[in-house]
Amino acid sequence: MKTAKVAIVGFGTIGSGVARLLVEQRERISRRAGRPVELACVVDPDINRCRNFTLPKGVLTRDLSRVTQDPEIEVAVELVGGLEPARTIVLELLRSGKNVVTANKALLAEHGRELFDCARQAGRSIALEAAVGGGIPVIAAIGQSLSANQIESIRAILNGTSNFILTQMEEHDRDYAASVAEAQRLGYAEANPAMDVNGSDAAQKLAILAHLAFGAQVNWKKIPRIGIDTVDVADLRYAKELGYSIKLLAVARLVPEGLELHVSPTLVRHGSPLAEVRGAYNAIRIIGDAVGQVFLHGLGAGQMPTASAVVADVIDTILGRTAITFEALGLWSGDREAPVTAGDPDMAPGRFYLRFNVDDTPGVLAELAGVLGRHKISIASVIQHESDEEVDGVVSLVIMTHSALEGAMRQALEEIDRLACVHEMTVRMRVSDLQESHR
């Protein structure tokens, strides 16, 4: 029986985890792939760096041509990360006849159409389970297991770094800066965590899920997003008082106007599954018209959870399952008209949490309520604590609204933030009571 030879391009943390599975669990993987599987080559520019796994002699190289020019290598795993040289490498791998497995969500979100068109022209496939949710099999769930459904909504915690930081703030009453430092110390956050904390990472993953679930071809940079760097410990305290936790939620939801998309810190009601996701874990809540609610939960990053998803894609590619689903789904195809497009963000409805820093004087609440009322935003509840929290005559005032349109809320807050009685920018977060149900 012919051996299926596999190559890895990029031998960092995830690459070494994939190599460990392919080498140490070769018998198990070969059995599940239906024929012998061999790690034939690992390409990395630094062949001297110390890793936590030692490859068999002669496998590690700097030379990509050892992969592209070897006709016996069937599957190439791209784990370089980033946009370049990853884009150039994937194109070269496809054109040389390799099927590609990737965990690179930024590459897919930015260059998905180009890469998938190249794969189709070359008669090859691209597998991407590890690009969203790490070890959580959400790509297979939406693309295969839930294919009988019209997906109606996705609400997800897609960034473990942000969730870890928010958990630290909530459980230990740590401020944002100290929580980021703790995430960096434990290896959950990069030295520069901007892409994680500003919502960009989650937006890239949401763009991929929106394309897979709804056929929408969305530029991730156009997805409205607010990061957790706007969240203060005070907001977590108020949220707890109101019966909520704060999570960075990525939302894709079918509404009459099209597809509602956004990433933002969101108050999620205590007792709901998403509110209980702690630490560096990810979770995805999907509603389908036939299946109802499906909830997936697990580690969304890390060496071995991500390696688990990558190697599963390798097995599926060797078995031929990837080629079938790749052809059937037609992802990022310019030949297929998108069945749904992104709606106007200003028309997205929702409840909102608002925290104002205002003068502690009579009439302030009436002034704020007046502006909200002119924009057809009604107030559900108000919190203003005793004046011992007052600083220099300024006090925090929290308002929970009834459902309002995003555009109306934005315009109202622009007006409110110009009022003389308001100090600093208003903190605004969406509220998710998760009460929607499938049709």
C-alpha positions, 0 to 999 in steps of 0.5 A: 500500500502506497505511503502518504507522505506529508510535509510541514512548512513552519516549525514553530510551536504548532509545527512541532506539535503537528510533527509530534503527533505524526511521528509519535502516533504514526500507527494510529494516524496511519490506521485512521488514514487507511494507509501508512502516513510518513512525515517526510520533510519539515521546512523552516528557515531556522534549523538550529533553534531549540524545539520541544520535539526532535525530528528524525534525522534528515527531515528538517531543512531550509529548502522549500524545493524539497517539498515542491519538487518531491512528487511523492509528497501529497499533503503540505501543512502551512504553519508559517503564519501571517500574510507573507511569505505564507501567501507565496508559499501556499501558492507555490505548494498548490502549483506544485501539486500539493494539497494544503492544510493550513491554520492561518486565519489571517491568510484565508481572511485576506487572500481566500479567493486567490488561494482557493481559485489557485487550488481549483485550477491546480486540481488540489484542495485546501483544508482549514479546520485549525484556522478557527477555534483551534481544537474545536471542530467548527469548520467540519460542524458547519460545512458537513455535519450541519449541512442540512440546515440553514444556519440562522446565527452564530455567536462565538467567543473566538479569541482565547487571549481576550477571554483570559484577560476578561476572566482575570479582570472579573474573577480577580478584580484586576485592571486591564493592564495587569490582566494583559501582563498576566496573560503575557506571563503565562504565554496566552498573549503576545508581546504585542497583543493588539490583534487579539485585544482590538477584535481583529483576530476575532473579526478574521475568524468571523469572516471565515465562519460567515463565508462558510455558514452563509456564503457571504464574502466579507472583507474582515476589515469592514466588520464593525469591531470594538476591542476589550481595551475599552473595558474597565473593571468597573464595567465587570462589576456593574455587569455582575450586579445586573446578572451578566458577564462580559465576553468579546462576542463575534456575531453573525446573524441572519436578519431581514436586511441581510447578514448582521456582523459585529465583534464587540464586548458584550454582556452575556446573561449569567447561566447561559453557556457562553457566560460560563466560558472561562480562561483561554477557552473558546466557544461557538453557539450555532442555531440551525433551522432544523437542529436548533441550538448547537454549542461547541466548547474547547481550547481555541489555541495552543500547541496540541489542540491546534495540532489536533485539528491540523492532523485531522485535516491531514487524515481527511485529505489523505482519505479524500474527504477534503477533496469532496467537500472542497469541491462541493462547498465552492468556498471563495468562488467568484463563479458562485453568487453569494446567497446573502450579503452583509446588511447595513451595520446601522440597522442592526438592532440590540440592547445596550449597556451604557456607562457615563461619567457625569456631573453629580448634579440634578437634571443630568439623568433627564438630559441624557434621557432626553437625547436618547428619547429623541433617537427613539431609545428607551431606558430599561434600568438605571444604576447610580451608586451612593456618592462615596464613589464620586471623584471631583464631583463626577459620578458613574451612571449606568443605563440599560436600554431596550432594543435600539438600532446601532445607528441610532445609538451611535448618533445619540452617543455622539450627541451625548458625549458633547454635553458639558455634563459628560466627562470622557467618552461613553462606554457602550456594550451590547447586551445578549440575552440569548433568547432567540430561537430557531424557526 
